[in-house]
Amino acid sequence: MSLQEQFNQALADSKNLPERPDNMTLLKIYSLFKQGSTGDASGDRPGMTDFVGRAKFDAWAGLKGTTQEAAMQQYVDLINSLKG
């Protein structure tokens, strides 16, 4: 299976995890997905009152410079580890 196919499968699997991950793990999942599917963070950082949006953006921006392929592989590995 290609990395793109594994990434797509992990995306589907992420919706059916046996239990909901903690918030830090959810941020990691989100940031790896965004980096793997879109690349480096773009757009404006959400304002001070948007705590969730700001945390998500900061987590994604923290991966700046990570290749899309590396982020995709880390995403696949993380989801597989959460499947149990």
SULWO-V170684 format. One record per residue. N is the residue number from 1. PHI is phi in degrees with one decimal (none if undefined). OMEGA is omega in whole degrees, 0 to 359 (999 if undefined). BURIAL is I if it has 16 or more other ideal C-beta (glycine too) atoms within 10 Angstrom, else O. Layout:
N|PHI|OMEGA|BURIAL + N|PHI|OMEGA|BURIAL
//
This chain:
1|none|179|O + 2|-71.1|179|O + 3|-61.1|179|O + 4|-62.7|178|O + 5|-66.5|177|O + 6|-63.9|178|I + 7|-61.9|179|I + 8|-63.1|178|O + 9|-66.5|179|O + 10|-64.2|176|I + 11|-60.5|178|I + 12|-63.9|180|O + 13|-64.2|183|O + 14|-64.3|180|I + 15|-82.9|184|O + 16|-127.1|179|O + 17|-68.1|182|O + 18|-61.9|176|O + 19|-146.2|182|O + 20|-71.9|178|O + 21|-66.5|176|O + 22|-69.5|186|O + 23|-60.9|180|O + 24|-65.4|178|O + 25|-68.5|177|O + 26|-61.4|176|O + 27|-63.1|179|I + 28|-64.8|178|I + 29|-59.7|181|I + 30|-59.6|185|I + 31|-65.8|178|I + 32|-66.5|177|I + 33|-62.3|181|I + 34|-63.0|180|I + 35|-65.5|181|I + 36|-71.4|183|I + 37|-94.5|187|O + 38|-119.1|186|O + 39|102.3|183|O + 40|-57.6|180|O + 41|-56.7|178|I + 42|-138.4|180|O + 43|89.2|182|O + 44|-84.3|175|O + 45|-71.3|179|O + 46|-57.8|183|O + 47|-69.1|183|O + 48|-59.4|183|O + 49|-82.8|179|O + 50|-98.2|186|O + 51|-61.1|182|O + 52|-67.2|180|O + 53|-59.8|180|O + 54|-66.4|179|O + 55|-63.8|179|I + 56|-63.9|180|I + 57|-62.8|181|I + 58|-63.7|178|O + 59|-63.6|179|I + 60|-66.8|180|I + 61|-62.6|179|O + 62|-65.9|179|O + 63|-95.9|182|I + 64|-51.5|180|O + 65|93.9|176|O + 66|-73.6|180|I + 67|-66.3|178|O + 68|-61.5|181|I + 69|-64.8|179|O + 70|-64.3|179|O + 71|-65.4|178|I + 72|-61.6|181|I + 73|-65.3|178|I + 74|-63.8|178|I + 75|-63.0|180|I + 76|-59.1|181|I + 77|-62.8|181|O + 78|-64.4|180|I + 79|-61.9|179|I + 80|-61.2|180|O + 81|-70.4|181|O + 82|-84.8|181|I + 83|-70.3|176|O + 84|89.3|999|O
//
